[in-house]
Amino acid sequence: MADNPVPAERIQELQAIVDKHGGDGIQGLSCDDIKAKLDQYYGDAVNDLAAGASYLFYFFLALIKHCPCLNEDPYHVKDPFTDPFQLQMGALPWDNRGSKVYLGEAADDPYLYSNNTARKGDYDPAKDQRTIFRVSPTPLRVGNANLQAYHLIAQDGRHAGKALYSFVGGSGERVIGAREFDLDNPEPDPSVADLWTLSADYRAKDNDDVVGKAIDNYTGDGVRTGVLDVPDSKGGRSMIIWDPWNGNCNETWHFRPTGYTD
């Protein structure tokens, strides 16, 4: 919107619509209130006429008030280093539905799984499982290089507050669990202090479209183990750390808003 300002005469027309149907109570809404309404009606706006009309109404109001939310990308968090997010597997440009990740349980211990939403086909909200994460920045020195690394911490659900770590499971694959530990003092067990680094935007082979970021896993003492991956790109699978990196865009990730449903 900032690059394509709405003409003043169009703003006046929209103002008349809002005045006619909204009244003073609607006009008094803050931009945060308006954004909440847009988020509320966004998912149903395509298939539900009433929701679509409501979304359009609040969109008009956001235009009139020059609300900053209109400049935000609704599919990506503004800053994954400060804002909470969902993790969703990067997909090819022609297919934007990828598996999200969530902390499930095996023998009462939390493990990281991909959700059961297939990359193609109809969206089933009943199978849309996800965990919301935050990151905690921690410096990491590898050889002579200083890297910016992060602890990945679950923010919601039964395992809120636990940080992700990797270990070699019974299958021989390196899988991801979650444990509580003191971020300021992870000793005496550095295995629970796994760190994660985020690549620059990665581009698929023979394609100029950005498809996400790679997430590398390091042990607490700075040993790189591989990249976060969804085995065979399937939903409902336990996540693994895959090494070596093979340039496959299944192993890249998007940072989605906490309420993202696609």
Disulfide bonds with the S-S distance in Angstrom:
Cys31-Cys67 2.23
